[in-house]
Amino acid sequence: MLAKYSYIFSLFTYKFIESCLLESLSLNYLYLELQNSKLRST
């Protein structure tokens, strides 16, 4: 029973970390795009 709970918990933790990583990656991408557009406009 405990193994089942720990499996579910690790699955949720993995999903949470994965979404956080994806979000930070997309934010970094947007930031880089903004920097590139500023460089192009000058």
Legacy VTK file of the C-alpha trace (Angstrom):
# vtk DataFile Version 3.0
C-alpha trace
ASCII
DATASET POLYDATA
POINTS 42 float
0.000 0.000 0.000
2.782 2.380 0.933
4.662 1.599 -2.268
1.586 2.575 -4.269
1.405 5.932 -2.502
5.096 6.651 -2.977
4.766 5.806 -6.669
1.865 8.234 -7.091
3.730 10.872 -5.094
6.866 10.551 -7.223
4.743 10.730 -10.359
3.145 13.976 -9.190
6.528 15.374 -8.175
7.967 14.501 -11.581
5.061 16.144 -13.384
5.387 19.244 -11.218
9.136 19.551 -11.867
8.578 18.914 -15.567
6.006 21.703 -15.845
8.266 24.078 -13.907
11.157 23.303 -16.241
9.014 23.771 -19.324
7.731 27.075 -18.009
11.199 28.401 -17.232
12.449 27.250 -20.637
9.642 29.036 -22.453
10.233 32.173 -20.361
13.927 32.098 -21.256
12.986 31.685 -24.905
10.640 34.673 -24.772
13.308 36.754 -23.058
15.844 35.867 -25.740
13.340 36.744 -28.449
12.804 40.146 -26.846
16.542 40.764 -26.699
16.892 39.775 -30.361
14.104 42.085 -31.467
15.690 44.970 -29.546
18.996 44.290 -31.268
17.315 44.223 -34.668
15.404 47.457 -34.115
18.494 49.519 -33.261
LINES 1 43
42 0 1 2 3 4 5 6 7 8 9 10 11 12 13 14 15 16 17 18 19 20 21 22 23 24 25 26 27 28 29 30 31 32 33 34 35 36 37 38 39 40 41
